[in-house]
Amino acid sequence: MKALPQEYQLLCEAFDALPGIGPDNARRLTEWLVYRGNADSMAGVLSGIASLTVCEGCNRLARMSLCDTCTSFNGTGGMFLVVDSESSFDRIRSAGFKGPHFVLHGELSPTRGVGPSDLKMNWLFARLTALVPDSLLLATGGSVEGRATAEYIARRSGIAGRILTVPEVLEQLESSVE
């Protein structure tokens, strides 16, 4: 049997490198994209994503070093939200949160080699220094890593705050609306 082209193998490897995919699913995704999908469209989307940067204020995708949302929060005081993931932030924002924020895109985990620099915490602490919030709302997962991440940020920042899981934050936001 003739080996498949190198590009096919490289695409399989790229999909396999994604979390939760694995080699079998990577081959399925590659096969679907090659034979049934629109590879040109996918290539265009990936090129567009590659042209984006990450906002130094909130650690979310942006077109410039500071997104429009972060440039609008330039005063001091108020509450500052730190959240573990983009999906958690979307849930909290849809529940009514409108203040300054930072998305970590993970949690500290020495066993997996994830340290403060991997989560761009230097950007977080620079933003906290610039905005001088009155309090922090640290919304992380309920795991040991999530709690340790929140505790690390609370201690390092020296700013009073509350450490809650994302469901607890959502519950509080919903109860304040009623």
C-alpha positions in Angstrom: 0.0 0.0 0.0 1.3 3.4 -1.0 2.0 5.8 1.9 -0.2 8.9 2.0 1.4 12.3 1.2 3.4 14.0 3.8 0.8 16.9 4.0 -1.8 14.4 5.1 0.4 13.0 7.8 1.3 16.5 9.0 -2.4 17.4 9.2 -3.0 14.2 11.2 -0.2 15.2 13.6 -1.6 18.8 13.9 -5.0 17.5 14.9 -3.5 14.9 17.2 -1.6 17.7 19.1 -5.0 19.2 20.1 -6.2 18.3 23.5 -8.7 15.5 23.6 -8.4 14.4 20.0 -6.0 11.5 19.9 -4.6 9.7 16.8 -7.8 7.9 15.7 -9.9 11.1 15.8 -7.1 13.0 14.2 -7.2 10.6 11.2 -11.0 10.9 11.1 -10.9 14.7 11.1 -8.2 14.8 8.4 -10.1 12.4 6.2 -13.3 14.3 6.6 -11.5 17.6 5.8 -9.7 16.2 2.8 -12.7 14.3 1.2 -15.8 16.1 2.4 -14.8 19.4 4.0 -13.7 22.7 2.4 -9.9 22.8 3.0 -9.6 26.2 1.3 -12.2 27.7 3.7 -10.4 26.1 6.7 -7.1 27.4 5.5 -8.6 30.9 5.2 -10.0 30.7 8.7 -6.7 29.5 10.2 -4.8 32.3 8.4 -7.3 34.9 9.8 -6.8 33.5 13.3 -3.0 33.6 12.9 -3.2 37.3 12.1 -4.8 38.1 15.4 -2.9 38.9 18.6 -3.7 38.6 22.3 -4.8 41.6 24.2 -2.3 42.5 26.9 -5.1 43.8 29.2 -7.5 40.9 29.2 -5.6 38.0 27.5 -8.3 37.5 24.9 -8.0 37.5 21.1 -7.8 41.0 19.6 -6.6 42.9 16.6 -4.3 45.2 18.6 -2.2 44.9 21.8 -5.1 46.4 23.8 -8.7 45.5 22.7 -11.5 48.1 22.6 -13.0 46.7 25.9 -9.7 47.2 27.8 -9.1 50.7 26.5 -12.5 51.7 27.8 -11.6 50.6 31.4 -8.9 53.1 32.4 -10.2 54.4 35.7 -9.4 53.1 39.2 -11.5 51.3 41.7 -14.3 48.8 41.2 -14.2 45.1 40.9 -11.9 43.2 38.6 -12.8 39.7 37.4 -10.2 37.0 36.9 -11.5 33.8 35.2 -10.0 30.5 34.2 -11.3 30.1 30.7 -13.0 31.8 27.7 -16.1 29.7 28.2 -16.4 30.6 31.8 -16.0 34.3 30.9 -18.7 34.1 28.3 -21.1 32.5 30.9 -20.3 35.2 33.5 -20.6 38.0 30.9 -24.0 36.7 29.7 -25.2 36.7 33.3 -24.5 40.5 33.5 -20.9 41.1 34.4 -19.6 44.2 32.6 -16.4 45.2 34.4 -12.7 44.8 33.7 -11.5 41.2 33.5 -8.6 38.9 32.6 -8.9 35.4 31.2 -6.2 33.0 32.3 -6.9 30.2 29.8 -5.9 27.6 32.3 -4.8 27.0 35.9 -1.5 26.6 37.6 -0.3 23.0 37.6 3.3 22.2 38.4 2.7 18.5 37.5 1.7 19.5 34.0 4.4 22.2 33.7 2.0 25.1 33.8 3.4 28.1 35.7 2.5 31.8 36.1 4.3 32.8 32.9 2.3 30.2 30.9 -0.9 32.0 32.0 0.6 35.5 31.3 0.2 36.5 34.9 2.8 39.2 34.4 0.1 40.9 32.1 -2.5 40.4 34.8 -0.4 42.0 37.5 0.5 44.9 35.3 -3.2 45.5 34.5 -4.0 45.3 38.2 -1.3 47.9 39.0 -2.6 50.2 36.2 -6.3 49.9 37.2 -6.0 49.7 41.0 -9.3 47.8 41.6 -11.0 47.9 45.0 -11.5 44.1 44.9 -10.9 40.9 42.9 -13.4 38.3 41.9 -11.4 35.2 41.3 -13.6 32.7 39.4 -11.7 29.4 38.8 -12.5 25.8 38.8 -13.2 23.9 42.0 -10.2 21.7 41.5 -7.0 21.8 43.6 -5.3 23.6 40.7 -8.1 26.1 40.4 -8.1 27.0 44.1 -4.3 27.2 44.1 -4.4 29.5 41.1 -6.9 31.8 42.7 -5.0 31.8 46.0 -1.7 32.6 44.2 -3.3 35.6 42.5 -4.9 36.8 45.7 -1.7 36.7 47.7 0.6 38.1 45.0 -1.7 41.0 44.1 -2.4 42.0 47.7 -5.9 43.1 46.7 -8.9 42.0 48.8 -11.2 39.7 47.0 -13.4 36.6 46.8 -12.4 33.2 45.5 -15.4 31.5 44.0 -16.0 28.8 41.5 -17.7 29.8 38.2 -21.1 28.3 39.2 -20.9 30.3 42.5 -20.3 33.5 40.6 -23.2 32.8 38.3 -25.4 32.1 41.2 -24.5 35.4 42.9 -25.0 37.4 39.6 -28.4 35.8 39.1 -29.5 36.5 42.7 -28.4 40.1 42.4 -30.6 40.6 39.3 -33.7 39.3 41.0 
